Amino acid sequence: MTVVQVKHYKRGPDRRKQTTSVAKDLRAQPGDRRHQHLRWLSLFHGADEAAVIEAIGESAVVQLEANDVLLKPNEPNDTVFLVLSGELAAYLDSNGKLTDAISIHPGECLGELSAIDGKPVSALVKALVTARVLPLSQDVFWNRLMAVPGIARNLMAVLATRMRRNNALVLEGQRRQIELEYLRQELEVARQLQFGMLPIRSPMFPERRDIEVAGMMKAASAVGGDLFDAFFVDINRLFFCIGDVSGHGIPAAMFMARAISLMRLAAFSLPDPAVLLAKVNDQLCAGNDANMFITLFCGFIEVDSGRIDYSNAGHLAPIICSNGESRQIALPKGMVIGVMQGIHYQRYETTLDQNDVLLCFTDGVTESQTPAGEEYSEPRLTNILAAHSNLPLDDILQRIRLDVAQFTTTHELADDCTLLALRRHSN
């Protein structure tokens, strides 16, 4: 028989690796299910096989290789395709996005809806493995096959099956959407609770004229793992800290909340920051089955003298800016918190003179990258602090955040970005 080249759809030059007449192909290919008969195809079930062969005998069987595209969304289609072997997948197109896939197995058909109503294709259909399909043109389908007794009834059954499958997918999609919306609401509550634990106000202590403190945290996700805190343990001593929990999301936020609570309790009874870190470390190690950890820098500042006693657990060295010149403070070594109990930490001290600025930060600031992979870096942070050190602390933090965004050319964060700044004033 003559092989009819189907010209009303384009599949690329390599899509018809093999084409044979349907009479020869369907009766001789061992890879097809029940290759000796046509009645295993749902559309032909119970129909007279000789009449079916006569109707479709001039159609050509098409072989598709893996990943070959058969149909594209929003393109016209007037062909019904019967899957003879292999497996295809239909990816539903929803607002321009390809979502869940429907597997199409041998014996099933596709393209029947667009062939019936003349509307564009609503799914991307491609072969998952080597597959063979039988395209039926409009003339063959409507004028020949529909004249065969039983074919119209079978088509209705095929459409009903397809509608049930689509309805199940729609219901599943709705269920997922409801779950996603519920999760978003929970994340928003978690975000509000987390920020409620941080001293997000500027200035932090408006009633004080001798010290200025400001902080900022921008989370990379709905909730973050960074933390900062500052509060007075007595009228002259201010405790402050900054930290970075491993990971992101709710687990990091929960670990961060636990760390803040433990440090707030310890700061009022342990005036030595090194002893404080050792105690918090032991407490966080207990029950840490998730193996999370946190870097921490903390200290006590005597507001009247400017003396700072501080300790460090794997965090970055803060910067002091004095008279327009910035430098990193000496940093004691110390293991991150939450890894191993019984760790001892060192206590260092320095002095914050009047009008000097102490800036603490997390690596989400200095390790922010351009699309090419260049890091923002500590020298860049040091320079921008020196250039704007005469501004109010809140303005300094905003300038840094803006500079990081301009440097990376995006407002989307790869990591949590946290800053804490202190400045002493004359009474």
C-alpha positions as CSV (number, residue, x, y, z in Angstrom):
1,M,0.0,0.0,0.0
2,T,1.0,3.6,-0.5
3,V,2.4,5.4,2.6
4,V,0.6,8.7,3.0
5,Q,2.9,11.5,4.3
6,V,0.9,13.5,6.8
7,K,1.7,17.2,6.0
8,H,-0.7,19.0,8.4
9,Y,1.7,18.9,11.4
10,K,5.4,19.5,11.7
11,R,7.5,17.3,13.8
12,G,11.1,18.0,12.6
13,P,13.1,16.2,10.0
14,D,14.1,13.3,12.3
15,R,10.6,12.4,13.7
16,R,9.7,9.9,11.1
17,K,12.8,7.7,11.5
18,Q,10.6,4.8,10.2
19,T,7.2,4.9,8.4
20,T,5.3,2.0,7.1
21,S,1.9,1.4,5.8
22,V,-0.6,0.5,8.6
23,A,-1.7,-2.8,7.0
24,K,1.9,-4.1,7.0
25,D,3.0,-2.4,10.3
26,L,0.2,-3.4,12.5
27,R,0.2,-7.0,11.4
28,A,4.0,-7.6,11.4
29,Q,5.6,-5.6,14.3
30,P,6.4,-7.9,17.3
31,G,6.8,-4.9,19.6
32,D,3.1,-4.0,19.6
33,R,0.7,-5.5,22.0
34,R,-1.5,-8.1,20.1
35,H,0.2,-7.0,17.0
36,Q,-1.8,-9.5,14.9
37,H,-5.1,-7.7,15.6
38,L,-6.5,-4.2,16.1
39,R,-9.2,-4.9,18.6
40,W,-6.9,-4.3,21.6
41,L,-7.0,-0.6,20.7
42,S,-9.8,1.0,22.7
43,L,-11.1,2.9,19.8
44,F,-11.5,-0.3,17.7
45,H,-12.8,-2.6,20.4
46,G,-15.6,-4.8,19.1
47,A,-15.5,-3.2,15.6
48,D,-15.1,-5.1,12.4
49,E,-11.4,-5.4,11.9
50,A,-11.6,-5.7,8.1
51,A,-13.6,-2.5,8.0
52,V,-11.1,-0.7,10.2
53,I,-8.2,-1.8,8.1
54,E,-10.0,-0.6,5.0
55,A,-10.6,2.8,6.6
56,I,-7.1,3.4,7.9
57,G,-5.0,1.2,5.6
58,E,-3.4,4.2,3.8
59,S,-2.3,5.9,7.0
60,A,1.4,5.8,8.0
61,V,2.8,4.6,11.3
62,V,5.3,7.1,12.7
63,Q,8.2,6.2,15.0
64,L,9.2,8.8,17.6
65,E,12.5,8.7,19.5
66,A,12.8,9.6,23.2
67,N,12.1,13.3,23.8
68,D,10.7,13.9,20.3
69,V,7.8,16.4,20.5
70,L,4.5,15.3,18.9
71,L,2.3,18.2,20.0
72,K,2.9,21.7,21.4
73,P,0.6,23.9,23.5
74,N,-1.4,26.5,21.6
75,E,-0.7,25.0,18.2
76,P,-3.6,23.9,15.9
77,N,-4.1,20.2,15.5
78,D,-6.6,18.2,13.3
79,T,-5.1,14.7,13.9
80,V,-6.0,11.9,16.3
81,F,-3.0,9.8,17.3
82,L,-3.2,6.2,18.4
83,V,-0.3,5.0,20.5
84,L,0.9,1.6,19.3
85,S,4.0,1.1,21.4
86,G,6.3,2.9,23.8
87,E,5.2,5.6,26.2
88,L,4.3,9.3,25.7
89,A,3.6,12.0,28.3
90,A,1.2,15.0,28.1
91,Y,2.4,18.0,30.1
92,L,-0.5,20.2,31.0
93,D,-0.1,23.8,30.1
94,S,-1.4,26.2,32.8
95,N,-0.8,29.9,32.3
96,G,2.3,29.2,30.3
97,K,3.8,26.7,32.7
98,L,4.1,23.0,32.2
99,T,2.8,21.2,35.2
100,D,1.8,17.6,35.9
101,A,2.3,15.0,33.2
102,I,-0.2,12.4,32.1
103,S,1.3,9.1,30.9
104,I,-0.1,7.8,27.6
105,H,0.4,4.1,27.1
106,P,-0.1,1.8,24.1
107,G,-3.8,1.4,23.2
108,E,-4.6,5.0,24.2
109,C,-5.2,7.9,21.9
110,L,-4.5,11.7,22.1
111,G,-5.3,14.8,20.2
112,E,-9.0,13.8,19.9
113,L,-10.3,16.9,21.7
114,S,-8.5,19.4,19.5
115,A,-9.5,17.3,16.4
116,I,-13.1,17.5,17.4
117,D,-13.5,21.1,18.5
118,G,-10.8,22.7,16.4
119,K,-9.2,24.5,19.3
120,P,-5.5,24.7,19.9
121,V,-3.6,21.9,21.7
122,S,-3.6,22.4,25.5
123,A,-0.6,20.2,26.3
124,L,3.0,19.4,25.3
125,V,3.1,15.8,24.2
126,K,6.5,14.1,23.8
127,A,7.8,10.6,23.7
128,L,9.5,9.3,26.9
129,V,11.0,6.3,25.1
130,T,11.0,5.1,21.5
131,A,7.4,5.0,20.5
132,R,5.2,4.3,17.5
133,V,2.0,6.2,16.8
134,L,-0.7,6.1,14.2
135,P,-1.8,9.5,13.0
136,L,-5.4,9.6,11.7
137,S,-6.2,12.6,9.6
138,Q,-9.6,14.3,9.7
139,D,-10.8,12.7,6.6
140,V,-9.8,9.2,7.8
141,F,-11.2,9.8,11.2
142,W,-14.5,11.5,10.5
143,N,-15.4,10.2,7.0
144,R,-14.1,6.7,7.2
145,L,-13.7,5.4,10.8
146,M,-16.9,7.0,12.2
147,A,-18.8,5.1,9.5
148,V,-17.6,1.8,11.0
149,P,-20.3,0.5,13.5
150,G,-19.1,0.8,17.1
151,I,-16.3,3.3,16.6
152,A,-18.4,6.4,17.6
153,R,-19.4,4.6,20.8
154,N,-15.8,3.7,21.5
155,L,-14.8,7.3,21.0
156,M,-17.3,8.4,23.6
157,A,-15.8,5.8,26.0
158,V,-12.3,7.0,25.3
159,L,-13.3,10.7,25.9
160,A,-15.1,9.7,29.1
161,T,-12.0,7.9,30.4
162,R,-9.8,10.9,29.5
163,M,-12.2,13.3,31.3
164,R,-12.2,11.2,34.4
165,R,-8.4,11.2,34.4
166,N,-8.3,15.0,33.8
167,N,-10.8,15.5,36.6
168,A,-8.7,13.5,39.0
169,L,-5.7,15.6,38.1
170,V,-7.7,18.8,38.6
171,L,-8.8,17.6,42.0
172,E,-5.3,16.6,42.9
173,G,-4.0,20.0,41.7
174,Q,-6.6,21.8,43.9
175,R,-5.6,19.7,46.9
176,R,-2.0,20.6,46.4
177,Q,-2.9,24.3,46.0
178,I,-4.9,24.3,49.2
179,E,-2.0,22.6,51.0
180,L,0.4,25.1,49.5
181,E,-1.7,28.1,50.6
182,Y,-2.0,26.6,54.1
183,L,1.8,26.2,54.2
184,R,2.2,29.8,53.1
185,Q,0.0,31.0,55.9
186,E,1.9,28.9,58.4
187,L,5.2,30.4,57.1
188,E,3.8,33.9,57.4
189,V,2.9,33.2,61.0
190,A,6.4,31.7,61.6
191,R,7.9,34.8,60.0
192,Q,5.9,37.1,62.3
193,L,6.8,35.1,65.3
194,Q,10.5,35.0,64.4
195,F,10.7,38.8,63.8
196,G,8.7,39.3,67.0
197,M,11.7,37.7,68.8
198,L,14.2,40.1,67.3
199,P,14.6,43.7,68.4
200,I,13.4,45.1,65.0
201,R,13.1,48.7,66.0
202,S,15.1,51.8,65.2
203,P,16.7,53.1,67.3
204,M,16.5,50.1,69.7
205,F,16.8,52.3,72.9
206,P,15.3,55.7,72.0
207,E,15.3,56.7,75.7
208,R,19.1,56.4,75.9
209,R,21.2,59.3,74.8
210,D,24.6,57.7,75.6
211,I,24.4,54.7,73.1
212,E,22.8,54.0,69.7
213,V,22.0,50.5,68.6
214,A,20.4,49.4,65.3
215,G,19.9,46.0,63.7
216,M,18.5,44.5,60.4
217,M,17.8,41.1,59.1
218,K,16.7,40.2,55.6
219,A,15.9,36.5,55.3
220,A,16.6,34.6,52.1
221,S,13.3,32.6,52.6
222,A,10.1,33.3,54.4
223,V,11.9,32.5,57.7
224,G,15.6,32.7,58.3
225,G,18.3,31.3,60.5
226,D,20.3,34.5,61.3
227,L,19.8,36.2,64.6
228,F,20.8,39.4,66.5
229,D,19.9,40.7,69.9
230,A,20.8,43.6,72.2
231,F,19.4,44.3,75.7
232,F,20.6,45.8,79.0
233,V,21.5,43.5,81.8
234,D,21.8,46.5,84.1
235,I,21.7,50.2,83.7
236,N,25.3,50.4,82.4
237,R,26.0,47.0,80.7
238,L,24.5,46.1,77.3
239,F,24.6,42.5,76.0
240,F,24.7,42.1,72.3
241,C,25.1,39.2,69.9
242,I,24.8,38.1,66.3
243,G,24.6,34.6,64.8
244,D,24.0,32.4,61.8
245,V,22.3,29.0,62.0
246,S,23.2,26.4,59.4
247,G,20.6,26.0,56.7
248,H,17.4,28.0,56.1
249,G,13.7,27.7,56.6
250,I,11.7,26.6,59.6
251,P,14.3,24.2,61.1
252,A,16.9,27.0,61.2
253,A,14.3,29.4,62.6
254,M,13.4,27.0,65.4
255,F,17.1,26.5,66.3
256,M,17.6,30.3,66.1
257,A,14.7,30.9,68.5
258,R,16.1,28.3,71.0
259,A,19.5,30.0,70.8
260,I,18.1,33.4,71.5
261,S,16.0,32.2,74.5
262,L,19.0,30.5,76.0
263,M,21.3,33.5,75.6
264,R,18.8,35.9,77.1
265,L,18.5,33.7,80.2
266,A,22.3,33.2,80.5
267,A,23.3,36.9,79.9
268,F,21.7,38.0,83.2
269,S,23.6,35.5,85.3
270,L,26.9,35.0,83.4
271,P,28.9,38.3,82.9
272,D,31.7,36.4,81.1
273,P,30.8,36.0,77.4
274,A,33.1,33.0,77.0
275,V,31.4,31.2,79.9
276,L,28.0,32.2,78.4
277,L,28.9,30.6,75.0
278,A,30.1,27.4,76.7
279,K,26.9,27.0,78.6
280,V,24.7,27.8,75.5
281,N,26.7,25.3,73.5
282,D,26.2,22.5,76.0
283,Q,22.4,23.3,76.1
284,L,22.1,23.4,72.3
285,C,24.0,20.2,71.8
286,A,21.5,18.3,74.0
287,G,18.8,16.9,71.8
288,N,20.3,18.3,68.6
289,D,19.3,15.2,66.6
290,A,19.2,17.3,63.4
291,N,22.9,18.1,63.8
292,M,22.4,21.8,63.3
293,F,24.9,24.4,64.4
294,I,25.3,28.1,64.8
295,T,28.1,30.6,64.6
296,L,27.9,33.2,67.4
297,F,29.6,36.4,68.4
298,C,28.5,38.0,71.6
299,G,29.8,40.6,74.1
300,F,29.0,43.0,77.0
301,I,29.7,46.7,76.6
302,E,30.0,49.1,79.5
303,V,28.3,52.2,78.1
304,D,30.1,54.7,80.3
305,S,33.7,53.5,79.6
306,G,33.2,51.8,76.2
307,R,34.9,48.6,77.3
308,I,33.7,45.5,75.5
309,D,34.2,42.0,76.7
310,Y,33.5,39.6,73.9
311,S,33.8,36.0,72.8
312,N,33.4,34.2,69.5
313,A,32.1,30.8,68.3
314,G,33.1,30.5,64.6
315,H,31.6,33.9,63.6
316,L,33.1,36.7,61.4
317,A,35.1,39.4,63.0
318,P,33.1,42.7,63.6
319,I,34.4,46.0,62.2
320,I,35.2,49.1,64.3
321,C,35.1,52.4,62.4
322,S,36.9,55.3,64.1
323,N,37.4,58.8,62.6
324,G,36.5,57.5,59.1
325,E,38.9,54.5,59.3
326,S,37.6,50.9,59.6
327,R,39.4,47.8,60.9
328,Q,38.5,44.4,62.1
329,I,38.8,43.6,65.8
330,A,41.0,40.8,67.0
331,L,39.0,37.6,67.0
332,P,39.4,34.7,69.4
333,K,39.1,31.2,67.9
334,G,36.1,29.1,68.9
335,M,34.2,26.1,67.6
336,V,30.7,26.7,66.3
337,I,27.8,26.1,68.8
338,G,25.9,22.9,68.8
339,V,28.5,20.4,67.5
340,M,30.2,19.1,70.7
341,Q,29.6,19.6,74.4
342,G,32.4,20.6,76.8
343,I,34.0,23.3,74.5
344,H,35.8,26.2,76.1
345,Y,35.8,29.6,74.6
346,Q,38.1,32.6,75.0
347,R,37.3,36.1,76.2
348,Y,38.9,39.2,74.6
349,E,38.3,42.9,75.2
350,T,38.5,46.1,73.3
351,T,37.3,49.7,73.7
352,L,34.6,51.5,71.7
353,D,35.4,55.2,71.9
354,Q,32.7,57.9,71.7
355,N,31.3,58.2,68.1
356,D,33.1,55.0,67.0
357,V,30.8,52.5,65.2
358,L,31.0,48.7,65.9
359,L,29.4,46.8,63.0
360,C,28.6,43.1,63.3
361,F,27.4,41.1,60.3
362,T,26.8,37.6,58.9
363,D,28.3,36.0,55.8
364,G,25.1,36.6,53.9
365,V,26.4,40.2,53.5
366,T,30.1,39.7,52.5
367,E,29.5,36.5,50.5
368,S,26.7,37.9,48.4
369,Q,27.7,37.3,44.7
370,T,27.3,38.9,41.3
371,P,25.9,36.7,38.6
372,A,29.5,36.1,37.5
373,G,30.4,34.8,41.0
374,E,32.3,37.8,42.5
375,E,31.8,38.2,46.2
376,Y,30.8,41.4,47.9
377,S,33.7,40.9,50.4
378,E,34.7,42.3,53.7
379,P,37.0,45.0,52.2
380,R,34.0,46.4,50.3
381,L,31.9,46.4,53.5
382,T,34.7,48.1,55.4
383,N,34.9,50.8,52.8
384,I,31.2,51.6,52.7
385,L,31.1,51.7,56.5
386,A,34.0,54.2,56.5
387,A,32.3,56.3,53.8
388,H,29.0,56.7,55.8
389,S,30.1,56.3,59.4
390,N,28.8,59.8,60.3
391,L,25.2,58.9,59.4
392,P,22.6,57.5,61.9
393,L,23.1,53.8,62.4
394,D,19.8,52.9,60.7
395,D,20.8,54.9,57.6
396,I,24.2,53.1,57.6
397,L,22.6,49.7,57.6
398,Q,20.2,50.8,54.8
399,R,23.1,52.1,52.7
400,I,24.9,48.7,53.1
401,R,21.9,46.7,52.2
402,L,21.3,48.9,49.1
403,D,25.0,48.6,48.1
404,V,24.8,44.8,48.4
405,A,21.7,44.8,46.2
406,Q,23.3,47.0,43.6
407,F,26.5,45.0,43.6
408,T,24.6,41.7,43.1
409,T,22.2,43.3,40.7
410,T,19.3,41.5,42.4
411,H,17.1,42.0,45.5
412,E,16.8,38.2,45.8
413,L,19.1,36.9,48.6
414,A,21.0,33.6,48.3
415,D,21.6,33.7,52.1
416,D,20.2,35.6,55.1
417,C,21.6,39.1,55.4
418,T,22.0,40.4,59.0
419,L,23.6,43.5,60.4
420,L,24.0,44.9,64.0
421,A,25.6,48.2,64.8
422,L,26.5,50.1,68.0
423,R,27.8,53.6,68.6
424,R,28.6,55.4,71.9
425,H,27.6,59.1,72.3
426,S,28.7,61.7,74.8
427,N,26.2,62.4,77.5
